Amino acid sequence: MSAIAKAVQIVGSQTALANILGVKQAHVWNWLHLHKRSPAKYIRRISQATQGQVSESELLQDHESTSSG
């Protein structure tokens, strides 16, 4: 499971995460299904939204695994 998927599961829904970040739910859907990662500028805020249950390092690992392919 990607870190962004784990974050969505922890906060409860794509809509809940989108509201926390101030973006549309469709953005979160794209991160989950198309990009398999969140944009770097949201990494700290996503980690904070999960109260550290998803670390910044985990979110960065999503970038490393998708950029090397």
C-alpha positions as CSV (number, residue, x, y, z in Angstrom):
1,M,0.0,0.0,0.0
2,S,1.3,3.4,-0.9
3,A,1.8,6.0,1.9
4,I,-0.9,8.2,0.3
5,A,-3.3,5.3,0.4
6,K,-2.5,4.7,4.0
7,A,-3.0,8.4,4.8
8,V,-6.5,8.3,3.1
9,Q,-7.4,5.2,5.1
10,I,-6.3,6.9,8.4
11,V,-8.1,10.2,7.9
12,G,-11.2,8.3,6.7
13,S,-11.7,9.2,3.1
14,Q,-10.3,11.0,0.1
15,T,-12.8,13.9,0.7
16,A,-11.6,14.2,4.3
17,L,-7.9,14.5,3.2
18,A,-8.8,16.9,0.5
19,N,-10.6,19.1,2.9
20,I,-7.6,19.1,5.3
21,L,-5.3,20.0,2.4
22,G,-7.6,22.6,0.8
23,V,-7.8,20.7,-2.5
24,K,-10.6,19.0,-4.4
25,Q,-11.3,15.3,-3.8
26,A,-10.4,14.6,-7.5
27,H,-6.9,15.7,-6.8
28,V,-6.5,13.1,-4.0
29,W,-8.1,10.5,-6.4
30,N,-5.5,11.3,-9.0
31,W,-2.7,11.0,-6.5
32,L,-4.0,7.6,-5.5
33,H,-4.8,6.1,-8.8
34,L,-2.7,7.9,-11.5
35,H,0.4,9.2,-9.8
36,K,0.7,6.7,-6.8
37,R,2.1,9.6,-4.7
38,S,1.2,13.0,-3.3
39,P,2.8,16.2,-4.5
40,A,5.9,17.0,-2.5
41,K,4.5,20.3,-1.3
42,Y,1.8,18.4,0.7
43,I,4.0,15.8,2.4
44,R,4.4,17.6,5.7
45,R,0.7,18.4,5.9
46,I,-0.3,14.9,5.1
47,S,1.9,13.5,7.8
48,Q,0.5,16.0,10.3
49,A,-3.1,15.1,9.2
50,T,-2.3,11.5,10.2
51,Q,-0.8,12.6,13.5
52,G,2.5,11.0,12.3
53,Q,1.0,7.6,11.6
54,V,2.3,8.2,8.0
55,S,5.7,9.7,8.2
56,E,7.2,12.2,5.8
57,S,9.8,9.5,5.0
58,E,7.1,7.1,3.9
59,L,5.5,9.7,1.7
60,L,8.9,10.5,0.2
61,Q,9.4,6.7,-0.5
62,D,6.4,6.9,-2.8
63,H,8.3,9.4,-4.9
64,E,11.4,7.2,-5.0
65,S,9.5,4.1,-6.1
66,T,7.5,5.8,-8.8
67,S,10.3,7.9,-10.3
68,S,12.7,5.0,-10.8
69,G,10.4,3.1,-13.1
